[in-house]
Amino acid sequence: MKRFTAIALLTITLVVAAAPPAAAAAPTVTHTSTTVLTTNGRTALTYTGYMNGESFQQDGIVTFAGRQYAAFWDQSGYVNLSRRQLPSGAWQNLRLTDYMTSSTDSHNTISIGIAPADGTIHLAFDTHSSQFGYRRSVAGLATSSTWSTGGFGAVQTRLTGTSMDVVTYPQFFAHPDGTLQLAIRTGYSGTGDEVLYEYRAGAWSYVGEFIDGTTAGNNAYLFGIEYDNYDPANPLLHVTWTVRETSNASTNHDLYYAYSKDKGRTWRNNAGTVIATTGSSPLRSDAANLRVWNIGQNRGLINQESQVVDAGGVVHVLASHLPAAAASNSDFTAARNSAVLVHYWRDKASKVWHQTYTPFLERLSRGDIAVDARDNLYVASGDSTTRKLHIQTASKASGWTDWTIRYTSSAVYYSDPLIDHQRLRSLGTLSIFAPRYGGSQIDVQDWSVSG
């Protein structure tokens, strides 16, 4: 029997509206290039998105050691992995034809993980409450000039002896010491758990279950899980999530938060109290002492939007739901048509959470939030009705209240745009993976940033 501490924690604070654009000091963006990643992307449309470009891909596009990587399914059902030398090299594509999906399910995305310790590239794919799909490269491929399909091993269905027959949403993230980790859901929508794996010295090990949803009869949907770099000698692992009570998205509710000082072995609540141990007494998904913002059911809250942690250790969450004054609506699609993007952030010093409503709509799409080296924020978001892509920015100097639209595309994009977080943070370029409507063409937009 699992036991949990139940200490209520109230951290709700000031609600502010976005400043008008005329007064904004938000960063500006300047378009530098758009390259075409493919014109043969998988076109099946399910759950209002494509198999290429979904908010829960961590990562779908990523920079490592001066090269940028992007993954996509082609129309024939093969995994493709492309890379290019930055800043402006041509894309070099690998088509891995020894595995073919029959799925048209947009949850079955491809996530890329790169292990800094040995330069291996890891791909997790084709997984929605089903058997795990995974393969990894030889050591050093991410730093080698050699780029061929022979650099990848065979497809596997598990990482260790632990079963991975009913899993979803693989998310890779790296510790500053070079360790690669993977969080993944076991079970189903409305009744599932989050488990943690770790890759070191060329092998994976199972760390254990770290969020328990099945005991409460629900599941956690992660906004994100990642390390900060505030104190490189003692990085913290931050995770945020919402909870769903059933398979109906209208039952999504609340914002929850926990962090770890020891690579996810033990977990602390917002106040810093150790309340859980991975494997033996995991975090309970809906524990009152983990809730940091109250968001009711029937508010059009979409799961798995985005999270980022800035250089100051501030945790930022991008969510979207109905404005405070709007009436609740149990029709999720109808609620989403009025839902706005909302920025939540945790002040590191005071541990207080803040909320900023913006006026930006995205309907059935989801956005991605990222940070630059000066802790300014950038959001790439779509709009499933207008088929337009937007870039919004906010400055640290304003306390991230001056949210401003800096770009609106023509009506050609769909599904969820993805930001290359590492490239923006370390190289100052906003790079966006952007599927076009219809799914066959995927653009990668590059923008220089200033402000």
SULZILIN-V644285 format. One record per backbone hydrogen bond with DSSP energy under -1.0 kcal/mol. CO is the residue of the C=O (numbers start at 1). NH is the residue of the N-H. Records with the same first field share a line. If there is no record, write none. Layout:
# SULZILIN-V644285
CO = NH, NH
This chain:
# SULZILIN-V644285
11 = 353
14 = 355
16 = 357
20 = 23
21 = 24
28 = 450
30 = 448
33 = 446
35 = 444
38 = 442
40 = 75
46 = 49
49 = 46
53 = 416
54 = 57
58 = 172
59 = 112
60 = 71
62 = 69
64 = 67
66 = 86
67 = 64
68 = 84
69 = 62
70 = 82
72 = 80
73 = 42
74 = 77
77 = 101
78 = 74
79 = 96
80 = 72
81 = 94
82 = 70
83 = 92
84 = 68
85 = 89
92 = 83
94 = 81
95 = 97
105 = 108
107 = 109
111 = 124
113 = 122
115 = 119
118 = 140
119 = 142
120 = 115
121 = 137
122 = 113
123 = 135
124 = 111
130 = 167
133 = 125
134 = 156
135 = 123
136 = 153
138 = 141
140 = 143
148 = 151
149 = 152
151 = 138
156 = 134
164 = 132
166 = 187
167 = 130
168 = 185
171 = 183
173 = 181
175 = 178
178 = 117
179 = 175
180 = 199
181 = 173
182 = 197
183 = 171
184 = 195
185 = 168
186 = 193
188 = 191
191 = 188
193 = 186
194 = 210, 211
195 = 184
196 = 207, 208
197 = 182
198 = 205
199 = 180
200 = 203
203 = 200
205 = 198
208 = 196
209 = 279
210 = 283
211 = 194
212 = 285
213 = 218
218 = 192
219 = 244
221 = 242
224 = 240
226 = 238
231 = 234
236 = 228
237 = 260
238 = 226
239 = 258
240 = 223, 224
241 = 256
242 = 221
243 = 253
244 = 219
248 = 251
249 = 252
250 = 298
253 = 243
255 = 292, 293
256 = 241
258 = 239
259 = 268
260 = 237
265 = 278
267 = 275, 276
268 = 259
269 = 272
273 = 269
276 = 267
277 = 281
281 = 277
283 = 212
284 = 287
287 = 290
290 = 257
293 = 255
295 = 254
298 = 329
299 = 322
306 = 318
308 = 316
310 = 313
314 = 310
315 = 346
316 = 308
317 = 344
318 = 306
319 = 342
320 = 302
321 = 340
323 = 326
330 = 332
331 = 335
332 = 336
333 = 337
335 = 338
340 = 321
341 = 358
342 = 319
343 = 356
344 = 317
345 = 354
347 = 351
352 = 347
354 = 345
355 = 16
356 = 343
357 = 18
360 = 341
362 = 365, 384
368 = 380
370 = 378
372 = 375
376 = 372
377 = 394
378 = 370
379 = 392
380 = 368
381 = 390
383 = 387
387 = 413
389 = 409
390 = 381
391 = 406, 407
392 = 379
393 = 404
394 = 377
395 = 400
396 = 399
401 = 19
404 = 393
407 = 391
410 = 412
412 = 437
418 = 433
419 = 421
420 = 424
421 = 425
422 = 426
423 = 427, 429
424 = 428
428 = 449
430 = 447
431 = 420
432 = 445
433 = 418
434 = 443
435 = 414
436 = 439
440 = 41
441 = 436
442 = 37, 38
443 = 434
444 = 35
445 = 432
446 = 32, 33
447 = 430
448 = 30
450 = 28
